[in-house]
Amino acid sequence: TIGDKAIKLEVAKNAIAQQTGLTHRPDIPSDRGMLYQTTTQQPLTFSGKGMEFATDLIFINKNRVVGLYANVTPCTDKCTNYSLPQKYDAVMEVKAGIVEKLGIKNDTEIELTYAGRN
């Protein structure tokens, strides 16, 4: 939840899910996305490779935004990698435009609530 807006996130629960993420999907609704959880020992790196639509990447540490990349565009060759040097424990990948639409910036509070099935 960001402010009063809820985004339903699939959780990438294993290495394969983290590697594939949202790749090869034709599109997703603007209120959906993917959540990647990590530790400082395993920082995550993202790119637009294999994507069919642009995304926003929101890096979170203890329910606060610590960095973001807006409008990561699809690519096929020589793709830019996106990560952060500072500590984070989760990354939300959502449809491009959400960062701007919801006014997300560093230090924005994001409440992550588990409401799904195992």
C-alpha positions, 0 to 999 in steps of 0.5 A, a space after each residue: 500500500 502506498 498512501 491509499 493505493 493498493 498494488 497487488 504484487 506477486 512474490 518472486 519466491 525462488 531464484 527462478 521466479 526472481 530471474 524471470 520476474 515479469 519478462 515475456 508477459 504482454 502487459 500487466 494492469 497498473 495495479 499489479 506488479 512483482 515483489 522481490 525480497 533480498 538480503 544485503 548479501 544478495 543484491 538484485 540487478 534488473 534490466 529491461 531484457 525480455 520485457 514487453 512493456 516498460 516498468 518502474 523499479 522501487 527499492 525499499 528498505 524497512 518499508 521506506 523507498 531508498 531508490 527508484 528507477 522510472 520507465 525502465 524500457 524493454 531492450 534486447 541487446 546491450 541492456 542497462 543494469 539497474 541496482 543500488 549500492 545502498 542497503 535494501 530488503 525488497 524491490 517492487 517492479 510495477 508498470 511504468 508511470 506508477 512512480 509518477 502517478 503516485 508521487 513516489 520518491 525517496 523516503 515514501 512509506 510503503 506498507 507491504 502486507 502479505 494477503 495471499 496463499 502459500 
